[in-house]
Amino acid sequence: MFLIGFNIGVEHWRAPHDELHTRIPDAERGFAYEGAGMFAGLLDLATAGRARAVSRLVTGPGEAYVHLVHVGAGWLATPMRVTAVPRLPRTPLLRWLGVDGSGFGEVYFGGLRALHRRAARRPGELWEARLAGCGRALWFAESAHPEGVAAVIGRAAPPARPHLWAGVGLAVTYAGAADERAFDELESAVGPHYAHFAQGVVFGAAARQRSGIVPPHTERAAVRFLGVAPGEAAEWSDIAARDLTGSDDVRSYLRWKAEIRTLITARR
């Protein structure tokens, strides 16, 4: 679906929405928008922003998939050695999901060695934002196997571990591929990093809720790890961002995530 979305972006970059909404099943459309977002980010980079491809993609029906578009736009940032954070006035904080996307792309193209290299670097704000994407990619790299995920994170530099778990929480909620036994294993393995993991669950639930299409696996993850339905989890995301209206710097983005963790801890 990601590849189909990328190709739809190539063929219909000026107005891709009709194709994305007629050719892609509802529950899978977010992945297609992510692929289209990757092409849009690449096109904007090649044209120095003149194509306005990312902006086109998040207008109209694409606004429901703005999380995935930003993530996709950042996929090639690390391999191409650029920082891809599209500036869109309607979604100032979400643009930093482009850095999350660059972390995903880093591990997708570079494997677990790339993850451990990134984790071992000096901590910083962009480092933290990027590591969540690395953790999200880890869920796929380990074929949704909680024991394998936990083993990889256990070998990572300790300061990186909570941020990697945040990415895993997002992936298991949005993409799924986990049954109740896997949920048990994840809950046991995450240990002291539960708040970070659950913050990722909130992000995944909020992204699905915004699209209006919430598959059963997202519902199950939200109820299991947060104790609430995806709609309420999405409200937590909105509440945490309430005092950050108009902010668009990476510190505000990280503060948003920290506020979500505070809400989660208060409700446990």
C-alpha positions in Angstrom: 0.0 0.0 0.0 2.9 2.3 0.7 4.4 1.6 -2.7 1.0 2.0 -4.4 0.6 5.4 -2.7 4.1 6.5 -3.8 3.3 5.6 -7.4 -0.1 7.4 -7.2 1.8 10.4 -5.9 4.1 10.2 -8.9 1.3 9.9 -11.4 -1.2 12.3 -9.9 0.9 14.7 -7.8 -1.2 17.7 -8.5 -4.4 16.0 -7.3 -3.9 12.5 -5.9 -6.9 12.3 -3.6 -9.4 10.7 -5.9 -7.0 7.8 -6.7 -6.0 7.4 -3.1 -9.6 7.2 -2.0 -10.9 4.9 -4.8 -8.1 2.5 -5.2 -7.1 1.9 -1.6 -9.1 0.1 1.1 -10.2 2.3 3.9 -8.1 0.8 6.7 -5.0 0.8 4.6 -5.3 4.3 3.1 -3.0 5.8 5.7 0.0 3.7 4.5 -0.8 4.9 0.9 -0.8 8.5 2.0 2.5 7.9 3.7 4.0 6.6 0.4 2.5 9.6 -1.4 4.0 11.8 1.3 7.4 10.3 0.6 7.2 11.3 -3.1 5.8 14.7 -2.2 8.7 15.4 0.1 11.1 14.3 -2.5 9.4 16.5 -5.1 9.5 19.5 -2.9 13.1 18.9 -2.1 13.9 18.7 -5.9 12.0 21.8 -6.7 13.1 23.8 -3.6 9.5 23.8 -2.4 8.0 25.3 -5.6 5.9 22.2 -6.3 4.1 22.6 -3.0 3.5 18.9 -3.2 3.3 18.2 0.5 0.9 21.2 1.0 -1.3 19.8 -1.8 -1.4 16.4 -0.3 -2.7 17.6 3.1 -5.5 19.7 1.7 -9.1 18.5 1.2 -9.5 14.8 2.0 -5.7 14.5 2.7 -6.1 16.6 5.9 -7.4 13.4 7.6 -4.1 11.8 7.0 -1.8 14.7 7.9 0.2 12.6 10.4 1.1 10.0 7.8 1.9 12.6 5.1 4.4 14.3 7.4 6.0 11.0 8.3 6.3 10.0 4.7 7.8 13.3 3.7 10.6 12.7 6.1 11.5 9.1 5.0 14.4 10.1 2.8 15.8 12.9 5.0 18.5 10.8 6.6 19.8 8.9 3.6 19.9 12.2 1.6 21.4 14.1 4.6 18.7 16.8 4.8 16.3 17.9 7.5 12.8 17.5 6.0 10.3 19.4 8.2 7.7 21.0 5.8 6.3 24.2 7.2 2.5 24.1 7.0 0.7 26.7 9.0 -2.3 24.5 9.7 -0.2 21.8 11.4 2.8 23.5 13.1 3.6 20.7 15.6 2.9 17.8 13.3 5.7 18.9 10.9 8.2 17.4 13.3 6.8 14.0 12.4 9.0 14.5 9.4 11.9 13.9 11.7 10.2 10.8 13.0 9.8 9.7 9.4 13.5 10.3 8.8 14.3 7.9 11.7 12.0 5.3 10.2 13.8 5.6 6.9 17.2 5.4 8.5 16.4 2.0 10.0 14.4 0.8 7.0 17.4 1.5 4.7 20.2 0.9 7.2 18.9 -1.9 9.4 19.6 -2.4 13.1 23.1 -1.2 12.8 21.7 2.2 11.8 19.4 2.1 14.8 22.2 1.4 17.3 24.5 4.0 15.7 21.7 6.6 16.1 20.9 5.4 19.7 24.6 5.8 20.7 24.9 9.4 19.5 24.8 12.4 21.9 21.3 13.0 23.1 19.5 16.1 21.8 16.1 17.3 20.7 16.3 16.2 17.1 17.9 12.9 18.2 15.0 12.3 20.5 12.4 13.0 17.8 14.2 10.8 15.3 14.6 7.9 17.6 10.8 7.4 17.9 10.8 6.8 14.2 13.6 4.3 14.6 11.5 2.5 17.2 8.5 2.4 14.9 10.7 0.8 12.1 11.9 -1.7 14.7 8.4 -3.2 15.0 8.5 -4.0 11.3 12.2 -5.0 11.3 11.5 -7.6 14.0 8.3 -8.8 12.2 6.1 -7.6 15.1 7.8 -10.0 17.5 7.8 -8.5 21.0 10.7 -10.6 22.3 12.9 -9.5 19.4 11.9 -5.9 19.7 12.7 -5.9 23.5 16.1 -7.6 22.8 17.1 -5.0 20.3 16.0 -2.1 22.6 17.8 -3.8 25.5 21.1 -3.6 23.6 20.6 0.1 22.7 22.2 2.9 24.6 20.1 3.4 27.8 19.1 7.1 27.1 17.6 6.0 23.8 15.4 3.2 25.1 12.3 5.2 26.2 12.1 7.0 22.8 12.5 3.7 20.9 9.6 2.3 22.9 7.5 5.3 22.0 7.9 4.4 18.4 7.0 0.8 19.1 3.8 1.9 20.8 2.8 4.0 17.8 3.5 1.1 15.4 1.6 -1.6 17.3 -1.4 0.8 17.6 -1.5 2.1 14.0 -0.2 -0.9 12.1 -1.3 -3.7 14.4 -0.1 -7.3 13.9 -0.3 -8.1 17.6 -2.7 -10.4 19.5 -3.4 -10.5 23.2 -0.3 -12.6 23.9 1.8 -10.0 22.1 0.2 -7.3 24.2 1.1 -9.2 27.4 4.7 -9.6 26.2 5.0 -5.9 25.3 3.5 -4.8 28.7 6.0 -7.0 30.5 9.0 -5.9 28.4 8.5 -2.2 28.4 9.0 -1.9 32.1 9.9 1.6 33.3 9.3 3.1 29.9 5.6 2.5 29.9 4.7 6.2 29.7 6.8 6.6 26.6 5.3 3.5 25.0 1.8 4.7 25.9 2.5 8.1 24.4 3.1 6.3 21.2 -0.2 4.5 21.6 -1.9 7.9 21.9 -0.2 9.1 18.7 -1.3 6.0 16.8 -4.9 6.2 18.1 -5.1 9.9 17.3 -3.9 9.4 13.8 -6.5 6.7 13.2 -9.2 8.7 14.8 -8.5 11.7 12.7 -8.9 9.6 9.5 -12.4 8.5 10.7 -11.4 4.9 10.2 -10.4 3.0 13.3 -9.7 -0.7 12.8 -10.3 -3.2 15.5 -6.6 -3.6 16.3 -6.3 0.1 17.1 -9.3 -0.1 19.4 -7.8 -3.1 21.2 -4.5 -1.4 21.7 -6.0 1.8 23.1 -8.2 -0.1 25.5 -5.5 -2.4 26.6 -2.7 0.1 27.1 -4.6 3.3 27.9 -7.9 2.0 29.3 -9.9 4.2 27.0 -11.3 4.1 23.5 -9.3 5.7 20.6 -11.6 8.7 20.5 -10.7 9.6 24.1 -7.0 9.0 23.5 -7.2 11.4 20.6 -8.7 14.0 23.0 -5.7 13.5 25.3 -3.5 14.4 22.4 -5.5 17.6 21.8 -5.5 18.5 25.5 -1.8 18.2 25.7 -1.3 20.5 22.7 -3.8 23.1 24.0 -1.1 25.5 25.3 1.1 25.0 22.3 -1.2 26.6 19.7 0.9 28.3 17.1 4.2 26.8 18.3 6.3 25.1 15.6 9.7 24.5 17.1 11.0 21.0 18.1 11.0 21.9 21.8 7.3 22.5 21.7 6.8 19.2 19.8 8.8 17.3 22.6 6.8 19.2 25.2 3.6 18.0 23.6 4.8 14.4 23.9 5.8 15.0 27.5 2.4 16.5 28.4 0.8 13.4 27.0 3.0 11.3 29.2 1.9 13.4 32.2 -1.8 12.7 31.4 -1.1 9.0 31.0 0.7 8.8 34.3 -2.0 10.7 36.1 -4.6 8.2 34.9 -2.8 5.0 35.8 
